[in-house]
Amino acid sequence: MLKLDKYQTLVFDCDGVLLDSNKVKTDAFHRAAESYGRDPARKLVEYHVNNGGISRYAKFEFFLEHILGRAEIDPAELELLLGRYASGVQQGLATCAIANGLERLRAQTRQSRWLVVSGGDQSELRELFEKRGLSVLFDGGIHGSPATKDELLSKLMENGGIQRPALFLGDSQYDYEAATRAGLDFVFVSAWSESHFDFGGAHAQIKVLADLLQP
């Protein structure tokens, strides 16, 4: 079993790790784009699933530029898509399952700072975590888009928000790659993941966060 007591910082992805919310967001991407036709909506969902952990802003920009072939992005059209998406995920995030054992795991890792680094919108995440009673667990804060995970990790390393040794707990290829670039150890959390990436280079692979609990 992975020993957590050596880590000064634990960095958590949100969707698919702390919350069973990947399907909520996948469905919301499809609904946001379905007025453009079945094929464009399907291609957006494929891009979303294959690029887990990347912000909605980048995904809808890709949709407009590379799937619809827009020469330029119309800010109003982008805002419309973002609004549809946000409406689609709001209720799902408020009711989806929370990872079991978080409070126990927090108690067992008192020596570590906990923080969230997510592709989700930062202001929405902070509001959601407050409403669902999770904010108190994350003394290192809740950090999200529009900044990328690479940018967030770099900034947090520079300002001391992340102290090494540090561990990133994620469920996507981008999580693994961003953690590796930042020099963080990585654990793949598989139960709610939609990724088909080979996480053989991870320091550990678990199904759910409760697998890390000490007896």
N, C-alpha and C positions, 0 to 999 in steps of 0.2 A: 504493500500500500504506500502511496505517495505520502511523504512526511511534510506536513504543512508548517510545522513549527520553525523551520529554517527561513521562512519567507517573511520579509518585513512588509510587503505589499501584495494584496490579492486584487487583481483586476478582473472584473466580470463583464462579459457581454450580457446584453439583456435578452433579446429574442432568442428562444431556443435553449437558453441556459437558466436564467432566472424566471422567465415566463414562458409558458407553452403558447407562444404567440406567432410562430412562423406561419402557420396556416391562415391565421387571421390576416396577416399582411399580404400573403400570396393572393388570397381571395380579393383583398382590397385593390391590389394592382390590376387584377383582371377586370373588376367592376369599373375602375377609373378609366380603362381604355376600351371597354367593350363597345362604346358608341362609334369607334373607328373601324369596327369589323372584327370578326372572329379571329382571323389570321394575325393582324397586328396585336390584338390582346394576348393571343397565345405566345407570340414572340417576346412580348414584354415580360410575361410570366416566366418564360424560359431564361431570359436574361437575368431577371431578379433572382431566380433559384440558383443559377450558376454563379452569381456574384453576391452571395449573402454577405451581409456586413457593410455593404456600400450604401450610402445615404439615398433616400428617395429622390433628392434633387438631381444627383448624378444619373439615376436610373431613368427619370422622366426626360432629362436632357438627351440621353442616349435614344430613348423612344422617339423623340421628335426628330432628332438629327439622322439617326441611322436606320430606324424602322419605317418611319413615315417619310424620310428623305427631305426634311425641311432644310432649305439653304440657310435660313436664319431662324432662330428661336423667337417666337412671339411671346414676350413676357406674360401677356394676358392669358394665352393658351396654356403656358406652363403653370400659372397660378390656378387656372381652372382644374387642371389635372391634379395638382397638389391638394386642392380643396376637396375634390372628390375622394381622393385617397384618404385624407385625414378624417373625413366623415365616415368612411368605411371601417376604419380601424378603431375609432373611439370606443364604441360599445364593446367590441371584442377584447380590447386591452383591459377594460374595466372588469371583465368577468372571467378571463382565461385563468388557467391554473397557475399557481405560484409553486416554485420548486419546494419540495418538502425538506424540512430540517434546517432551514436557513438560520433560525434563531439559535439552534444547538451548535451549528457550525461556527457562527459568530462567537459564541461563548467559548468554543474550543480553540479559537484563533485570536485571542485577545491581544496577542503581541503584534498582530498584523493590522495595517491600515487597509480598509476595504473601499474600493471605488468602482464605479461603472464607467466603461468606455463603450459606447454603442453607436450604431449607424442611425438610430432613431433621433428624431428632432429633440434637441436638448430641453427646450422649454416644456414640451409636451411630456417628456420623460420625468422631469422634476415634478410636474403637477401630478402625473400618474402615480409616481412612487409615494408622494405625500398622501394621496387619497387612499392608497392601498396599504399604508402603514409600513412601508419598506425604507423610507428615507433614513430612519434612525440607525439602520444597520451600516450605512455607508458614510463613515466619518471622513473619507477622502473625496466625497462629492459624486455627483452624477453628471457625466459629460457626454455630449452627443453632437449630432450634425447641426449646422451645415459643415463644420470642420470634419475632415476625414479622421479615421482612427490613427493613421500615421501621424497626422498633425497633432492630434490630441495627445498621443503617447509621447511625442517629441517634446511638446510644451510641458507636460507633467514631469518628464524626466529633468528638464531644465530648471523648473521652478521648485523641485523637491517634492512635488506631489506624489511621485513614485520613488520609493527608496528600494535599492537592491539589497539582497536578492528579491526578485519579484516574479509572480506567477500570473499568467493570463489564462482564464477559463473561458473557452469559446466553442463555437459549433460550426464555423465556416472556414473555408480556405483563406479568405482575407484575414480573419482573426489570427490564424496560424502564421501567415506571412507577415502581418504587421507586428505581431509579437516577436517574431524572429528578428526582424529588422531592428526592433528596439532593444534587443538583447534580453528579452524576458523568456522564462521557461513557459511551456504551453501544455495545457491539458485539454483534450478533446472531449466534449460532453455530447454524447451521441443520441440519447433517447428522442429528443425533439428536433434533431438536425434534419435539414433537407439536402445537405451536401453529399456529393458522390466523390469528394476528394479523398485521396489516400493520406491518412494522418499518421503514417508509419514513423515520421520524424518527431511526433509529439513525445513529451516526457512521460505522459500517461494517457490512457483512454478509459473513460468511465461512462456509465449510462446516465446517471443523474448525480447531482451535487451531493445527495445524501450518501453516496458511496464513499465520500471522503470522511464521514463521521467516524470518530474513534468510539469503540464500544463503551 
